[in-house]
């Protein structure tokens, strides 16, 4: 049986989210690409990469208030905002794909804005047949947080986390892994609370003490948004794991099914 792993690399790892400028974290990127290569060299597996938009997407999305209702006369202004965001996240994606291709890894970008549509910020349409076709030919499809057309709101932003949920629901992966900049889920934000308690397993949103989304600028929900998407998957019997991709070799180990500290999101 061929293993299919859906791996998300968070915007927090790949960009400097606190900065107003679009800045890639090329040290983290290079290291993570190296870890992925090492694992793929060990044994063949199908892999889909999802990445966040980080500082390339969120400030633009915030500025243009994409995903909020607007008056008819604002349409042209919102539309150009949509274009600005689409272009900004595409630039990040190109830098990421550059790093993979330099290592000889066959990545192919499949932007959500080119085939996904939403209804009130939830993905409702997007034919994933092309993912299956690229996977069958040995490619590594790469998709990322993006803007898409929305039936209710005209336009909206969809997070890499919602994309993970949609892909996992439809592609029957062996493993769903999310790499971020903390060890996993805590009862409160570990970056602002020294006494935060770590969960090895997380099964209910009620286990959170606060709904503080994230320390980073994020219009798509931060950790809380992530957990909600993953609990939805857990409801359908699909487990996922959040790990710290800042810790060297964690991505390699998780791809090798070795033990890595992290939080499993599961209802059982
Ligand atoms: P990414 O860009 O990697 O997808 P985000 O920045 O959106 O990740 O979310 C990760 C951040 O969420 C962490 O840096 C952390 O500060 C914050 N966070 C807020 N609440 C929690 C919590 N209860 N447990 C873990 N992290 C949390």
Boltz pocket constraint, residues with backbone or C-beta under 6 A from the ligand:
constraints:
  - pocket:
      binder: B
      contacts: [[A, 9], [A, 10], [A, 11], [A, 12], [A, 13], [A, 52], [A, 54], [A, 179], [A, 180], [A, 181], [A, 182], [A, 184], [A, 185], [A, 186], [A, 187], [A, 188], [A, 189], [A, 190], [A, 191], [A, 208], [A, 210], [A, 212], [A, 213], [A, 214], [A, 215], [A, 216], [A, 218], [A, 221], [A, 222], [A, 223], [A, 224]]
      max_distance: 6.0
